[in-house]
């Protein structure tokens, strides 16, 4: 399989995905935004707790 065949295959896959895509509704967008923000907050909180635990463990 040469580079030209790989590029053509990749392009065909991209076109296929492009045809399946659709714009999210307002409700879908707000749901994804809410879930993402909660996940970022949880990860940030965990990072903060780990850093505090390490600070207290060092002292």
C-alpha positions in Angstrom: 0.0 0.0 0.0 1.7 3.2 -1.1 1.2 6.7 0.2 -1.3 7.7 -2.5 -3.6 4.8 -1.6 -3.4 5.7 2.1 -4.2 9.3 1.4 -7.2 8.4 -0.8 -8.5 6.0 1.9 -8.1 8.6 4.6 -9.9 11.2 2.4 -12.8 8.8 1.8 -13.1 8.2 5.5 -13.1 11.9 6.2 -15.8 12.5 3.6 -17.9 9.7 5.1 -17.7 11.2 8.6 -18.4 14.6 7.2 -21.7 13.4 5.8 -22.7 11.8 9.1 -22.1 14.9 11.1 -24.9 17.2 12.2 -25.1 20.4 14.1 -26.1 19.8 17.7 -29.3 21.2 19.0 -29.2 23.9 21.7 -30.2 21.3 24.3 -27.5 18.9 23.3 -24.9 21.7 23.3 -25.9 22.9 26.8 -25.9 19.4 28.1 -22.4 18.7 26.8 -21.2 22.1 28.1 -22.6 21.3 31.6 -21.1 17.9 31.8 -17.7 19.1 30.5 -17.6 22.0 33.1 -18.5 19.6 35.9 -15.7 17.2 34.8 -13.2 20.1 34.7 -14.2 21.2 38.2 -13.9 17.6 39.5 -10.5 17.2 38.0 -9.4 20.6 39.3 -10.6 19.7 42.8 -8.8 16.4 42.7 -5.6 18.1 41.6 -6.0 20.7 44.4 -6.6 18.0 47.0 -3.5 16.0 45.9 -1.3 19.1 46.0 -2.6 19.9 49.5 -2.0 16.3 50.6 1.6 16.4 49.3 2.2 19.8 51.0 1.0 18.4 54.4 3.0 15.2 53.9 6.2 17.1 53.2 5.9 19.2 56.4 
